Amino acid sequence: MKKRVFGIETEFGCMTDTERIRGTSEGVAARVRDYVFDVLELGLRDIHYRDWGEPPGNGGFLFNGGRLYIDMGHLE
């Protein structure tokens, strides 16, 4: 068997109460991503395209080995 990294993928959704939070669900998700990488500095952003619909800066790897990105490829 080839050496592989195994893990569990957990997806989270973002729903907003427009009366309390300004912006769309997509905008709030982007603000959370930016906070994790730019303010908390918990990882490093991708600097290249990973796949179609996953442009540079859309996400990155966390220092704990996790990956955080906004899934823009399909609607749930």
PyMOL Python script that loads the backbone (N, CA, C, O; Angstrom):
from pymol import cmd

cmd.read_pdbstr("""\
ATOM      1  N   MET A   1       0.842  -1.187   0.000  1.00  0.00           N
ATOM      2  CA  MET A   1       0.000   0.000   0.000  1.00  0.00           C
ATOM      3  C   MET A   1       0.882   1.244   0.000  1.00  0.00           C
ATOM      4  O   MET A   1       1.857   1.321   0.748  1.00  0.00           O
ATOM      5  N   LYS A   2       0.541   2.206  -0.832  1.00  0.00           N
ATOM      6  CA  LYS A   2       1.294   3.452  -0.883  1.00  0.00           C
ATOM      7  C   LYS A   2       1.065   4.260   0.390  1.00  0.00           C
ATOM      8  O   LYS A   2       0.013   4.181   1.024  1.00  0.00           O
ATOM      9  N   LYS A   3       2.073   5.029   0.737  1.00  0.00           N
ATOM     10  CA  LYS A   3       1.927   5.908   1.900  1.00  0.00           C
ATOM     11  C   LYS A   3       0.979   7.043   1.540  1.00  0.00           C
ATOM     12  O   LYS A   3       1.180   7.743   0.546  1.00  0.00           O
ATOM     13  N   ARG A   4      -0.042   7.217   2.347  1.00  0.00           N
ATOM     14  CA  ARG A   4      -1.054   8.244   2.103  1.00  0.00           C
ATOM     15  C   ARG A   4      -1.378   8.953   3.402  1.00  0.00           C
ATOM     16  O   ARG A   4      -1.153   8.425   4.491  1.00  0.00           O
ATOM     17  N   VAL A   5      -1.903  10.142   3.274  1.00  0.00           N
ATOM     18  CA  VAL A   5      -2.426  10.870   4.418  1.00  0.00           C
ATOM     19  C   VAL A   5      -3.936  10.670   4.413  1.00  0.00           C
ATOM     20  O   VAL A   5      -4.596  10.917   3.404  1.00  0.00           O
ATOM     21  N   PHE A   6      -4.469  10.231   5.519  1.00  0.00           N
ATOM     22  CA  PHE A   6      -5.898  10.013   5.638  1.00  0.00           C
ATOM     23  C   PHE A   6      -6.474  11.020   6.613  1.00  0.00           C
ATOM     24  O   PHE A   6      -5.800  11.440   7.553  1.00  0.00           O
ATOM     25  N   GLY A   7      -7.712  11.404   6.392  1.00  0.00           N
ATOM     26  CA  GLY A   7      -8.351  12.343   7.296  1.00  0.00           C
ATOM     27  C   GLY A   7      -9.844  12.384   7.059  1.00  0.00           C
ATOM     28  O   GLY A   7     -10.384  11.635   6.245  1.00  0.00           O
ATOM     29  N   ILE A   8     -10.486  13.252   7.768  1.00  0.00           N
ATOM     30  CA  ILE A   8     -11.926  13.432   7.667  1.00  0.00           C
ATOM     31  C   ILE A   8     -12.192  14.841   7.171  1.00  0.00           C
ATOM     32  O   ILE A   8     -11.602  15.804   7.660  1.00  0.00           O
ATOM     33  N   GLU A   9     -13.082  14.956   6.200  1.00  0.00           N
ATOM     34  CA  GLU A   9     -13.469  16.275   5.711  1.00  0.00           C
ATOM     35  C   GLU A   9     -14.760  16.689   6.399  1.00  0.00           C
ATOM     36  O   GLU A   9     -15.739  15.943   6.415  1.00  0.00           O
ATOM     37  N   THR A  10     -14.747  17.866   6.957  1.00  0.00           N
ATOM     38  CA  THR A  10     -15.941  18.417   7.577  1.00  0.00           C
ATOM     39  C   THR A  10     -16.296  19.705   6.854  1.00  0.00           C
ATOM     40  O   THR A  10     -15.466  20.609   6.752  1.00  0.00           O
ATOM     41  N   GLU A  11     -17.505  19.795   6.358  1.00  0.00           N
ATOM     42  CA  GLU A  11     -17.945  21.002   5.667  1.00  0.00           C
ATOM     43  C   GLU A  11     -18.904  21.769   6.564  1.00  0.00           C
ATOM     44  O   GLU A  11     -19.749  21.191   7.246  1.00  0.00           O
ATOM     45  N   PHE A  12     -18.748  23.080   6.543  1.00  0.00           N
ATOM     46  CA  PHE A  12     -19.617  23.955   7.309  1.00  0.00           C
ATOM     47  C   PHE A  12     -20.321  24.904   6.356  1.00  0.00           C
ATOM     48  O   PHE A  12     -19.747  25.321   5.350  1.00  0.00           O
ATOM     49  N   GLY A  13     -21.542  25.241   6.664  1.00  0.00           N
ATOM     50  CA  GLY A  13     -22.280  26.223   5.884  1.00  0.00           C
ATOM     51  C   GLY A  13     -22.283  27.557   6.604  1.00  0.00           C
ATOM     52  O   GLY A  13     -21.924  27.645   7.779  1.00  0.00           O
ATOM     53  N   CYS A  14     -22.686  28.585   5.897  1.00  0.00           N
ATOM     54  CA  CYS A  14     -22.740  29.921   6.484  1.00  0.00           C
ATOM     55  C   CYS A  14     -24.086  30.543   6.136  1.00  0.00           C
ATOM     56  O   CYS A  14     -24.355  30.859   4.977  1.00  0.00           O
ATOM     57  N   MET A  15     -24.923  30.714   7.144  1.00  0.00           N
ATOM     58  CA  MET A  15     -26.206  31.381   6.959  1.00  0.00           C
ATOM     59  C   MET A  15     -26.189  32.630   7.829  1.00  0.00           C
ATOM     60  O   MET A  15     -25.690  32.602   8.955  1.00  0.00           O
ATOM     61  N   THR A  16     -26.729  33.717   7.312  1.00  0.00           N
ATOM     62  CA  THR A  16     -26.683  34.967   8.056  1.00  0.00           C
ATOM     63  C   THR A  16     -28.081  35.509   8.305  1.00  0.00           C
ATOM     64  O   THR A  16     -29.010  35.276   7.532  1.00  0.00           O
ATOM     65  N   ASP A  17     -28.199  36.226   9.386  1.00  0.00           N
ATOM     66  CA  ASP A  17     -29.410  36.964   9.704  1.00  0.00           C
ATOM     67  C   ASP A  17     -29.178  38.380   9.182  1.00  0.00           C
ATOM     68  O   ASP A  17     -28.442  39.156   9.792  1.00  0.00           O
ATOM     69  N   THR A  18     -29.796  38.711   8.070  1.00  0.00           N
ATOM     70  CA  THR A  18     -29.485  39.982   7.408  1.00  0.00           C
ATOM     71  C   THR A  18     -29.826  41.200   8.256  1.00  0.00           C
ATOM     72  O   THR A  18     -29.313  42.288   7.994  1.00  0.00           O
ATOM     73  N   GLU A  19     -30.670  41.045   9.257  1.00  0.00           N
ATOM     74  CA  GLU A  19     -30.977  42.181  10.122  1.00  0.00           C
ATOM     75  C   GLU A  19     -29.863  42.429  11.132  1.00  0.00           C
ATOM     76  O   GLU A  19     -29.719  43.550  11.621  1.00  0.00           O
ATOM     77  N   ARG A  20     -29.083  41.421  11.450  1.00  0.00           N
ATOM     78  CA  ARG A  20     -28.016  41.575  12.449  1.00  0.00           C
ATOM     79  C   ARG A  20     -26.642  41.715  11.816  1.00  0.00           C
ATOM     80  O   ARG A  20     -25.780  42.409  12.355  1.00  0.00           O
ATOM     81  N   ILE A  21     -26.428  41.066  10.681  1.00  0.00           N
ATOM     82  CA  ILE A  21     -25.109  41.055  10.044  1.00  0.00           C
ATOM     83  C   ILE A  21     -25.242  41.623   8.642  1.00  0.00           C
ATOM     84  O   ILE A  21     -26.102  41.203   7.869  1.00  0.00           O
ATOM     85  N   ARG A  22     -24.394  42.571   8.326  1.00  0.00           N
ATOM     86  CA  ARG A  22     -24.427  43.161   6.983  1.00  0.00           C
ATOM     87  C   ARG A  22     -23.655  42.285   6.014  1.00  0.00           C
ATOM     88  O   ARG A  22     -22.546  41.834   6.302  1.00  0.00           O
ATOM     89  N   GLY A  23     -24.258  42.058   4.871  1.00  0.00           N
ATOM     90  CA  GLY A  23     -23.570  41.305   3.831  1.00  0.00           C
ATOM     91  C   GLY A  23     -24.226  39.972   3.541  1.00  0.00           C
ATOM     92  O   GLY A  23     -25.132  39.527   4.246  1.00  0.00           O
ATOM     93  N   THR A  24     -23.742  39.353   2.486  1.00  0.00           N
ATOM     94  CA  THR A  24     -24.253  38.054   2.055  1.00  0.00           C
ATOM     95  C   THR A  24     -23.555  36.935   2.818  1.00  0.00           C
ATOM     96  O   THR A  24     -22.563  37.170   3.508  1.00  0.00           O
ATOM     97  N   SER A  25     -24.071  35.727   2.692  1.00  0.00           N
ATOM     98  CA  SER A  25     -23.408  34.566   3.302  1.00  0.00           C
ATOM     99  C   SER A  25     -21.995  34.407   2.756  1.00  0.00           C
ATOM    100  O   SER A  25     -21.069  34.078   3.496  1.00  0.00           O
ATOM    101  N   GLU A  26     -21.836  34.644   1.444  1.00  0.00           N
ATOM    102  CA  GLU A  26     -20.509  34.530   0.831  1.00  0.00           C
ATOM    103  C   GLU A  26     -19.548  35.559   1.410  1.00  0.00           C
ATOM    104  O   GLU A  26     -18.382  35.259   1.664  1.00  0.00           O
ATOM    105  N   GLY A  27     -20.045  36.774   1.616  1.00  0.00           N
ATOM    106  CA  GLY A  27     -19.207  37.830   2.180  1.00  0.00           C
ATOM    107  C   GLY A  27     -18.795  37.539   3.612  1.00  0.00           C
ATOM    108  O   GLY A  27     -17.657  37.798   4.003  1.00  0.00           O
ATOM    109  N   VAL A  28     -19.727  36.999   4.399  1.00  0.00           N
ATOM    110  CA  VAL A  28     -19.410  36.653   5.785  1.00  0.00           C
ATOM    111  C   VAL A  28     -18.393  35.516   5.820  1.00  0.00           C
ATOM    112  O   VAL A  28     -17.464  35.545   6.626  1.00  0.00           O
ATOM    113  N   ALA A  29     -18.557  34.515   4.957  1.00  0.00           N
ATOM    114  CA  ALA A  29     -17.588  33.411   4.897  1.00  0.00           C
ATOM    115  C   ALA A  29     -16.201  33.939   4.545  1.00  0.00           C
ATOM    116  O   ALA A  29     -15.207  33.484   5.110  1.00  0.00           O
ATOM    117  N   ALA A  30     -16.123  34.890   3.621  1.00  0.00           N
ATOM    118  CA  ALA A  30     -14.834  35.481   3.248  1.00  0.00           C
ATOM    119  C   ALA A  30     -14.231  36.254   4.414  1.00  0.00           C
ATOM    120  O   ALA A  30     -13.016  36.236   4.610  1.00  0.00           O
ATOM    121  N   ARG A  31     -15.076  36.934   5.190  1.00  0.00           N
ATOM    122  CA  ARG A  31     -14.561  37.664   6.361  1.00  0.00           C
ATOM    123  C   ARG A  31     -14.012  36.705   7.406  1.00  0.00           C
ATOM    124  O   ARG A  31     -12.991  36.995   8.031  1.00  0.00           O
ATOM    125  N   VAL A  32     -14.670  35.567   7.606  1.00  0.00           N
ATOM    126  CA  VAL A  32     -14.161  34.561   8.546  1.00  0.00           C
ATOM    127  C   VAL A  32     -12.820  34.028   8.060  1.00  0.00           C
ATOM    128  O   VAL A  32     -11.871  33.939   8.839  1.00  0.00           O
ATOM    129  N   ARG A  33     -12.729  33.671   6.771  1.00  0.00           N
ATOM    130  CA  ARG A  33     -11.465  33.192   6.194  1.00  0.00           C
ATOM    131  C   ARG A  33     -10.355  34.223   6.378  1.00  0.00           C
ATOM    132  O   ARG A  33      -9.249  33.884   6.798  1.00  0.00           O
ATOM    133  N   ASP A  34     -10.654  35.477   6.063  1.00  0.00           N
ATOM    134  CA  ASP A  34      -9.654  36.536   6.201  1.00  0.00           C
ATOM    135  C   ASP A  34      -9.222  36.708   7.652  1.00  0.00           C
ATOM    136  O   ASP A  34      -8.045  36.946   7.922  1.00  0.00           O
ATOM    137  N   TYR A  35     -10.156  36.590   8.583  1.00  0.00           N
ATOM    138  CA  TYR A  35      -9.838  36.715  10.007  1.00  0.00           C
ATOM    139  C   TYR A  35      -8.895  35.596  10.449  1.00  0.00           C
ATOM    140  O   TYR A  35      -7.929  35.840  11.172  1.00  0.00           O
ATOM    141  N   VAL A  36      -9.179  34.376  10.014  1.00  0.00           N
ATOM    142  CA  VAL A  36      -8.343  33.231  10.397  1.00  0.00           C
ATOM    143  C   VAL A  36      -6.917  33.387   9.877  1.00  0.00           C
ATOM    144  O   VAL A  36      -5.961  33.118  10.603  1.00  0.00           O
ATOM    145  N   PHE A  37      -6.769  33.820   8.623  1.00  0.00           N
ATOM    146  CA  PHE A  37      -5.429  33.918   8.036  1.00  0.00           C
ATOM    147  C   PHE A  37      -4.732  35.244   8.326  1.00  0.00           C
ATOM    148  O   PHE A  37      -3.522  35.263   8.556  1.00  0.00           O
ATOM    149  N   ASP A  38      -5.469  36.345   8.320  1.00  0.00           N
ATOM    150  CA  ASP A  38      -4.834  37.661   8.419  1.00  0.00           C
ATOM    151  C   ASP A  38      -4.732  38.194   9.843  1.00  0.00           C
ATOM    152  O   ASP A  38      -3.751  38.858  10.180  1.00  0.00           O
ATOM    153  N   VAL A  39      -5.720  37.919  10.680  1.00  0.00           N
ATOM    154  CA  VAL A  39      -5.721  38.446  12.046  1.00  0.00           C
ATOM    155  C   VAL A  39      -5.155  37.423  13.026  1.00  0.00           C
ATOM    156  O   VAL A  39      -4.213  37.716  13.763  1.00  0.00           O
ATOM    157  N   LEU A  40      -5.730  36.231  13.032  1.00  0.00           N
ATOM    158  CA  LEU A  40      -5.251  35.194  13.953  1.00  0.00           C
ATOM    159  C   LEU A  40      -3.947  34.557  13.490  1.00  0.00           C
ATOM    160  O   LEU A  40      -3.209  33.990  14.296  1.00  0.00           O
ATOM    161  N   GLU A  41      -3.661  34.651  12.190  1.00  0.00           N
ATOM    162  CA  GLU A  41      -2.448  34.081  11.591  1.00  0.00           C
ATOM    163  C   GLU A  41      -2.276  32.598  11.944  1.00  0.00           C
ATOM    164  O   GLU A  41      -1.224  32.172  12.421  1.00  0.00           O
ATOM    165  N   LEU A  42      -3.344  31.825  11.696  1.00  0.00           N
ATOM    166  CA  LEU A  42      -3.345  30.398  12.023  1.00  0.00           C
ATOM    167  C   LEU A  42      -2.856  29.514  10.883  1.00  0.00           C
ATOM    168  O   LEU A  42      -2.853  28.291  11.016  1.00  0.00           O
ATOM    169  N   GLY A  43      -2.443  30.104   9.772  1.00  0.00           N
ATOM    170  CA  GLY A  43      -1.972  29.312   8.641  1.00  0.00           C
ATOM    171  C   GLY A  43      -1.468  30.202   7.532  1.00  0.00           C
ATOM    172  O   GLY A  43      -1.296  31.409   7.706  1.00  0.00           O
ATOM    173  N   LEU A  44      -1.234  29.584   6.379  1.00  0.00           N
ATOM    174  CA  LEU A  44      -0.731  30.288   5.203  1.00  0.00           C
ATOM    175  C   LEU A  44      -1.702  30.106   4.045  1.00  0.00           C
ATOM    176  O   LEU A  44      -2.183  29.002   3.790  1.00  0.00           O
ATOM    177  N   ARG A  45      -1.983  31.199   3.352  1.00  0.00           N
ATOM    178  CA  ARG A  45      -2.900  31.157   2.206  1.00  0.00           C
ATOM    179  C   ARG A  45      -2.250  30.479   1.009  1.00  0.00           C
ATOM    180  O   ARG A  45      -1.031  30.508   0.839  1.00  0.00           O
ATOM    181  N   ASP A  46      -3.098  29.867   0.181  1.00  0.00           N
ATOM    182  CA  ASP A  46      -2.634  29.346  -1.107  1.00  0.00           C
ATOM    183  C   ASP A  46      -2.206  30.524  -1.975  1.00  0.00           C
ATOM    184  O   ASP A  46      -2.843  31.578  -1.957  1.00  0.00           O
ATOM    185  N   ILE A  47      -1.137  30.345  -2.727  1.00  0.00           N
ATOM    186  CA  ILE A  47      -0.676  31.411  -3.611  1.00  0.00           C
ATOM    187  C   ILE A  47      -0.839  31.027  -5.082  1.00  0.00           C
ATOM    188  O   ILE A  47      -0.367  31.743  -5.964  1.00  0.00           O
ATOM    189  N   HIS A  48      -1.494  29.920  -5.346  1.00  0.00           N
ATOM    190  CA  HIS A  48      -1.681  29.447  -6.716  1.00  0.00           C
ATOM    191  C   HIS A  48      -3.066  28.810  -6.847  1.00  0.00           C
ATOM    192  O   HIS A  48      -3.718  28.503  -5.849  1.00  0.00           O
ATOM    193  N   TYR A  49      -3.495  28.621  -8.071  1.00  0.00           N
ATOM    194  CA  TYR A  49      -4.756  27.923  -8.315  1.00  0.00           C
ATOM    195  C   TYR A  49      -4.616  26.469  -7.894  1.00  0.00           C
ATOM    196  O   TYR A  49      -3.661  25.798  -8.285  1.00  0.00           O
ATOM    197  N   ARG A  50      -5.555  25.979  -7.103  1.00  0.00           N
ATOM    198  CA  ARG A  50      -5.563  24.571  -6.717  1.00  0.00           C
ATOM    199  C   ARG A  50      -6.451  23.769  -7.658  1.00  0.00           C
ATOM    200  O   ARG A  50      -6.189  22.593  -7.907  1.00  0.00           O
ATOM    201  N   ASP A  51      -7.484  24.388  -8.174  1.00  0.00           N
ATOM    202  CA  ASP A  51      -8.430  23.724  -9.063  1.00  0.00           C
ATOM    203  C   ASP A  51      -9.302  24.803  -9.688  1.00  0.00           C
ATOM    204  O   ASP A  51      -9.229  25.970  -9.301  1.00  0.00           O
ATOM    205  N   TRP A  52     -10.127  24.411 -10.655  1.00  0.00           N
ATOM    206  CA  TRP A  52     -11.046  25.370 -11.240  1.00  0.00           C
ATOM    207  C   TRP A  52     -11.973  25.875 -10.143  1.00  0.00           C
ATOM    208  O   TRP A  52     -12.506  25.081  -9.368  1.00  0.00           O
ATOM    209  N   GLY A  53     -12.165  27.162 -10.073  1.00  0.00           N
ATOM    210  CA  GLY A  53     -13.051  27.726  -9.060  1.00  0.00           C
ATOM    211  C   GLY A  53     -12.411  27.855  -7.699  1.00  0.00           C
ATOM    212  O   GLY A  53     -13.088  28.207  -6.733  1.00  0.00           O
ATOM    213  N   GLU A  54     -11.134  27.583  -7.597  1.00  0.00           N
ATOM    214  CA  GLU A  54     -10.431  27.729  -6.316  1.00  0.00           C
ATOM    215  C   GLU A  54      -9.187  28.591  -6.554  1.00  0.00           C
ATOM    216  O   GLU A  54      -8.068  28.083  -6.619  1.00  0.00           O
ATOM    217  N   PRO A  55      -9.407  29.908  -6.683  1.00  0.00           N
ATOM    218  CA  PRO A  55      -8.317  30.816  -7.039  1.00  0.00           C
ATOM    219  C   PRO A  55      -7.336  31.045  -5.892  1.00  0.00           C
ATOM    220  O   PRO A  55      -7.622  30.701  -4.745  1.00  0.00           O
ATOM    221  N   PRO A  56      -6.183  31.626  -6.204  1.00  0.00           N
ATOM    222  CA  PRO A  56      -5.217  31.957  -5.153  1.00  0.00           C
ATOM    223  C   PRO A  56      -5.867  32.834  -4.082  1.00  0.00           C
ATOM    224  O   PRO A  56      -6.658  33.723  -4.395  1.00  0.00           O
ATOM    225  N   GLY A  57      -5.531  32.579  -2.832  1.00  0.00           N
ATOM    226  CA  GLY A  57      -6.072  33.367  -1.734  1.00  0.00           C
ATOM    227  C   GLY A  57      -7.432  32.926  -1.251  1.00  0.00           C
ATOM    228  O   GLY A  57      -7.935  33.465  -0.265  1.00  0.00           O
ATOM    229  N   ASN A  58      -8.049  31.954  -1.918  1.00  0.00           N
ATOM    230  CA  ASN A  58      -9.370  31.476  -1.531  1.00  0.00           C
ATOM    231  C   ASN A  58      -9.331  30.668  -0.235  1.00  0.00           C
ATOM    232  O   ASN A  58     -10.348  30.517   0.442  1.00  0.00           O
ATOM    233  N   GLY A  59      -8.171  30.161   0.096  1.00  0.00           N
ATOM    234  CA  GLY A  59      -8.011  29.371   1.305  1.00  0.00           C
ATOM    235  C   GLY A  59      -6.549  29.074   1.522  1.00  0.00           C
ATOM    236  O   GLY A  59      -5.675  29.722   0.945  1.00  0.00           O
ATOM    237  N   GLY A  60      -6.292  28.091   2.356  1.00  0.00           N
ATOM    238  CA  GLY A  60      -4.910  27.725   2.617  1.00  0.00           C
ATOM    239  C   GLY A  60      -4.828  26.617   3.645  1.00  0.00           C
ATOM    240  O   GLY A  60      -5.836  26.035   4.045  1.00  0.00           O
ATOM    241  N   PHE A  61      -3.611  26.341   4.059  1.00  0.00           N
ATOM    242  CA  PHE A  61      -3.376  25.297   5.052  1.00  0.00           C
ATOM    243  C   PHE A  61      -3.147  25.918   6.419  1.00  0.00           C
ATOM    244  O   PHE A  61      -2.459  26.930   6.549  1.00  0.00           O
ATOM    245  N   LEU A  62      -3.728  25.302   7.428  1.00  0.00           N
ATOM    246  CA  LEU A  62      -3.536  25.744   8.801  1.00  0.00           C
ATOM    247  C   LEU A  62      -2.297  25.076   9.373  1.00  0.00           C
ATOM    248  O   LEU A  62      -1.887  24.011   8.910  1.00  0.00           O
ATOM    249  N   PHE A  63      -1.710  25.692  10.367  1.00  0.00           N
ATOM    250  CA  PHE A  63      -0.490  25.149  10.957  1.00  0.00           C
ATOM    251  C   PHE A  63      -0.721  23.808  11.655  1.00  0.00           C
ATOM    252  O   PHE A  63       0.235  23.069  11.893  1.00  0.00           O
ATOM    253  N   ASN A  64      -1.972  23.482  11.986  1.00  0.00           N
ATOM    254  CA  ASN A  64      -2.262  22.191  12.615  1.00  0.00           C
ATOM    255  C   ASN A  64      -2.479  21.082  11.587  1.00  0.00           C
ATOM    256  O   ASN A  64      -2.840  19.961  11.944  1.00  0.00           O
ATOM    257  N   GLY A  65      -2.255  21.401  10.298  1.00  0.00           N
ATOM    258  CA  GLY A  65      -2.405  20.405   9.238  1.00  0.00           C
ATOM    259  C   GLY A  65      -3.745  20.444   8.543  1.00  0.00           C
ATOM    260  O   GLY A  65      -3.931  19.779   7.524  1.00  0.00           O
ATOM    261  N   GLY A  66      -4.678  21.206   9.068  1.00  0.00           N
ATOM    262  CA  GLY A  66      -5.993  21.322   8.451  1.00  0.00           C
ATOM    263  C   GLY A  66      -5.962  22.228   7.236  1.00  0.00           C
ATOM    264  O   GLY A  66      -4.957  22.875   6.943  1.00  0.00           O
ATOM    265  N   ARG A  67      -7.070  22.259   6.546  1.00  0.00           N
ATOM    266  CA  ARG A  67      -7.200  23.112   5.365  1.00  0.00           C
ATOM    267  C   ARG A  67      -8.497  23.887   5.482  1.00  0.00           C
ATOM    268  O   ARG A  67      -9.542  23.320   5.801  1.00  0.00           O
ATOM    269  N   LEU A  68      -8.430  25.180   5.223  1.00  0.00           N
ATOM    270  CA  LEU A  68      -9.608  26.037   5.273  1.00  0.00           C
ATOM    271  C   LEU A  68      -9.736  26.744   3.929  1.00  0.00           C
ATOM    272  O   LEU A  68      -8.797  27.395   3.472  1.00  0.00           O
ATOM    273  N   TYR A  69     -10.893  26.613   3.303  1.00  0.00           N
ATOM    274  CA  TYR A  69     -11.129  27.303   2.038  1.00  0.00           C
ATOM    275  C   TYR A  69     -12.628  27.447   1.828  1.00  0.00           C
ATOM    276  O   TYR A  69     -13.429  26.753   2.454  1.00  0.00           O
ATOM    277  N   ILE A  70     -12.988  28.351   0.943  1.00  0.00           N
ATOM    278  CA  ILE A  70     -14.390  28.533   0.595  1.00  0.00           C
ATOM    279  C   ILE A  70     -14.674  27.667  -0.623  1.00  0.00           C
ATOM    280  O   ILE A  70     -14.098  27.871  -1.691  1.00  0.00           O
ATOM    281  N   ASP A  71     -15.562  26.704  -0.453  1.00  0.00           N
ATOM    282  CA  ASP A  71     -15.917  25.778  -1.531  1.00  0.00           C
ATOM    283  C   ASP A  71     -16.866  26.489  -2.482  1.00  0.00           C
ATOM    284  O   ASP A  71     -18.028  26.724  -2.152  1.00  0.00           O
ATOM    285  N   MET A  72     -16.367  26.829  -3.659  1.00  0.00           N
ATOM    286  CA  MET A  72     -17.163  27.568  -4.629  1.00  0.00           C
ATOM    287  C   MET A  72     -17.559  26.701  -5.809  1.00  0.00           C
ATOM    288  O   MET A  72     -18.108  27.210  -6.785  1.00  0.00           O
ATOM    289  N   GLY A  73     -17.294  25.400  -5.742  1.00  0.00           N
ATOM    290  CA  GLY A  73     -17.500  24.544  -6.898  1.00  0.00           C
ATOM    291  C   GLY A  73     -18.905  24.034  -7.105  1.00  0.00           C
ATOM    292  O   GLY A  73     -19.255  23.639  -8.217  1.00  0.00           O
ATOM    293  N   HIS A  74     -19.724  24.030  -6.067  1.00  0.00           N
ATOM    294  CA  HIS A  74     -21.063  23.490  -6.222  1.00  0.00           C
ATOM    295  C   HIS A  74     -21.971  24.012  -5.119  1.00  0.00           C
ATOM    296  O   HIS A  74     -21.508  24.412  -4.051  1.00  0.00           O
ATOM    297  N   LEU A  75     -23.255  24.001  -5.391  1.00  0.00           N
ATOM    298  CA  LEU A  75     -24.231  24.390  -4.383  1.00  0.00           C
ATOM    299  C   LEU A  75     -24.657  23.154  -3.621  1.00  0.00           C
ATOM    300  O   LEU A  75     -24.798  22.079  -4.203  1.00  0.00           O
ATOM    301  N   GLU A  76     -24.857  23.297  -2.353  1.00  0.00           N
ATOM    302  CA  GLU A  76     -25.288  22.152  -1.538  1.00  0.00           C
ATOM    303  C   GLU A  76     -26.775  21.933  -1.693  1.00  0.00           C
ATOM    304  O   GLU A  76     -27.331  21.017  -1.086  1.00  0.00           O
TER     305      GLU A  76
END
""", "prot")
cmd.dss("prot")
cmd.show_as("cartoon", "prot")
cmd.util.cbc("prot")
cmd.orient("prot")
